[in-house]
């Protein structure tokens, strides 16, 4: 059977069709995760941006539930890996086994050969096992015994970790943290959402009754639509300025990488599409700066002693960095924010 490879996706969809499909996935996930619409939409945006998601928060706030709810909302292959200290790299990537009947080695795929891979408590595995994810997360392929196997699309790793309990854990290396498109925190629910959770989850787990509302083919079409979202040159330059600011900040000893710039723009395309736009605004980059950039940077020792978090540092950089200038307006344009050409400064040219 031929697998759908990473580059084989659809093109631009009608806005109504894109919105109906994406909203159905969000609504389905919210049957399990109450009161976290923004978090759910960001998780979906990472999927449509062809990225990977790191969910980092305290125990019991629904990290694994969000990952499993998103996986069950899409009718595609899903594998869950419980990361433990004794987990081996071959358990993740696969292994070649000698077949007595054929007198030859045959490859048995590991857990990463799925559309959605849920990695629970990823920082409990050894660095050797964690490194087994590096190739598949970046290149959408796995190499075992010199043979390369392509992964199908969509492919997404959703990993969870607990930042509080550090005993018996191995911090993720920077190379792996950089491969996660975004890091989000669930946060505690508000009282109304927690009350609804008690009513909805008290007797049964709604996750068990969740049914798919989309499939892999539809997600590929949504991804193809996101790839076509327009990004103006001014917005691209603003993305570069944001990332460059992290490299020059005195509170940071390691800034964001060029991969961060690319993933920031890809995620902004997905967010714009989910908002019903076919173009990216600077506001999209501002809203995504903390979840996309904060986990990739390392503060200086002085900043750590002052208890300055990476989230706060990135938020301050966004606040200080000026927005891109508007295009030159026509002297006859009297509309607020108009450009004299019948479109906004960041919209694509219409035929």
URSULVEN-V14739 format. One record per residue. N is the residue number from 1. OMEGA is omega in degrees with one decimal (NA if undefined). Layout:
[[N;OMEGA] [N;OMEGA]]
//
This chain:
[[1;-178.8] [2;178.0] [3;175.2] [4;-175.9] [5;-170.7] [6;-174.8] [7;-174.9] [8;177.6] [9;-177.7] [10;179.6] [11;-176.2] [12;179.5] [13;168.9] [14;-175.4] [15;-179.2] [16;-179.5] [17;178.3] [18;-177.9] [19;-179.3] [20;-178.9] [21;-178.1] [22;179.9] [23;177.7] [24;178.2] [25;179.9] [26;-179.5] [27;179.9] [28;178.8] [29;-177.6] [30;170.2] [31;-179.9] [32;-177.1] [33;-177.7] [34;171.0] [35;-178.5] [36;-175.5] [37;-178.5] [38;179.3] [39;180.0] [40;-179.7] [41;177.4] [42;177.3] [43;177.2] [44;178.5] [45;177.8] [46;177.3] [47;-178.1] [48;175.3] [49;178.8] [50;-178.7] [51;-179.4] [52;-170.4] [53;174.4] [54;179.2] [55;-173.7] [56;179.5] [57;-177.8] [58;-178.6] [59;169.7] [60;-178.4] [61;173.7] [62;-179.8] [63;-177.9] [64;178.9] [65;177.8] [66;-179.7] [67;-178.4] [68;178.8] [69;177.5] [70;179.2] [71;-177.8] [72;179.0] [73;-179.4] [74;-177.6] [75;178.4] [76;-176.0] [77;-177.1] [78;175.1] [79;178.5] [80;178.2] [81;173.5] [82;-176.3] [83;179.8] [84;-179.1] [85;-177.7] [86;177.6] [87;-177.2] [88;175.8] [89;179.7] [90;175.2] [91;-178.7] [92;-173.2] [93;-174.8] [94;-175.5] [95;175.0] [96;-176.8] [97;-180.0] [98;179.6] [99;-177.5] [100;-177.0] [101;-177.9] [102;-177.9] [103;179.7] [104;178.3] [105;175.7] [106;-174.8] [107;174.7] [108;-174.1] [109;176.2] [110;-172.7] [111;-178.1] [112;179.9] [113;178.3] [114;177.8] [115;178.1] [116;179.3] [117;179.5] [118;179.1] [119;-175.7] [120;179.7] [121;-173.1] [122;-176.9] [123;174.7] [124;177.3] [125;-179.7] [126;177.5] [127;178.7] [128;179.1] [129;177.4] [130;-177.9] [131;177.9] [132;-179.7] [133;-171.7] [134;-176.2] [135;-175.3] [136;-179.3] [137;-176.9] [138;-170.7] [139;-179.7] [140;177.7] [141;178.9] [142;177.9] [143;179.9] [144;179.3] [145;176.5] [146;179.5] [147;-178.3] [148;179.5] [149;180.0] [150;175.8] [151;-179.2] [152;178.9] [153;2.2] [154;174.6] [155;-177.2] [156;172.9] [157;174.8] [158;-175.6] [159;176.4] [160;172.4] [161;-178.6] [162;-177.2] [163;-175.0] [164;-176.8] [165;-175.1] [166;-179.7] [167;179.7] [168;179.0] [169;178.7] [170;-179.0] [171;179.0] [172;175.9] [173;-176.8] [174;-180.0] [175;-179.8] [176;177.5] [177;-178.9] [178;179.6] [179;174.8] [180;-177.8] [181;-177.3] [182;172.0] [183;-180.0] [184;174.7] [185;-179.0] [186;-175.8] [187;177.9] [188;178.0] [189;174.4] [190;-174.9] [191;-179.8] [192;178.9] [193;178.7] [194;175.6] [195;176.2] [196;178.1] [197;178.7] [198;179.1] [199;-175.3] [200;-175.8] [201;-173.5] [202;-176.4] [203;-178.7] [204;176.7] [205;-179.2] [206;178.4] [207;-178.9] [208;-177.6] [209;-177.7] [210;179.8] [211;-179.6] [212;175.4] [213;178.3] [214;178.3] [215;-176.5] [216;-179.8] [217;178.5] [218;179.1] [219;176.4] [220;178.1] [221;177.4] [222;177.7] [223;177.4] [224;177.1] [225;-178.5] [226;-179.9] [227;-176.5] [228;-179.3] [229;-173.7] [230;174.0] [231;-179.7] [232;180.0] [233;179.3] [234;178.9] [235;176.3] [236;179.1] [237;178.0] [238;176.6] [239;178.0] [240;179.6] [241;178.5] [242;-178.3] [243;178.3] [244;179.0] [245;177.6] [246;-179.8] [247;-177.6] [248;-177.3] [249;-178.9] [250;-179.8] [251;-175.9] [252;174.2] [253;173.5] [254;178.4] [255;-178.5] [256;-175.3] [257;172.9] [258;175.2] [259;178.0] [260;178.5] [261;-179.3] [262;-177.7] [263;174.8] [264;179.9] [265;178.7] [266;-179.9] [267;177.1] [268;175.8] [269;-178.8] [270;179.1] [271;178.4] [272;179.1] [273;178.4] [274;176.7] [275;177.7] [276;179.5] [277;173.8] [278;176.4] [279;-176.2] [280;175.4] [281;172.9] [282;177.9] [283;178.0] [284;179.3] [285;178.4] [286;-178.8] [287;-176.1] [288;-173.2] [289;-177.4] [290;-179.3] [291;-176.8] [292;-172.9] [293;-167.7] [294;-177.5] [295;-177.6] [296;-173.2] [297;-180.0] [298;179.2] [299;176.0] [300;179.3] [301;179.1] [302;178.6] [303;177.6] [304;177.3] [305;177.5] [306;178.0] [307;174.9] [308;-179.7] [309;177.8] [310;176.9] [311;-178.9] [312;-179.9] [313;179.5] [314;179.1] [315;178.2] [316;177.8] [317;178.4] [318;-179.3] [319;-176.2] [320;-174.9] [321;-179.3] [322;176.6] [323;178.1] [324;-179.5] [325;176.8] [326;173.8] [327;-178.9] [328;-176.5] [329;175.0] [330;177.7] [331;179.9] [332;-178.2] [333;-179.3] [334;-180.0] [335;175.8] [336;178.1] [337;-177.5] [338;-179.8] [339;178.8] [340;-179.7] [341;176.0] [342;179.5] [343;178.6] [344;-175.7] [345;-176.4] [346;-178.9] [347;177.4] [348;175.9] [349;179.1] [350;177.8] [351;NA]]
//
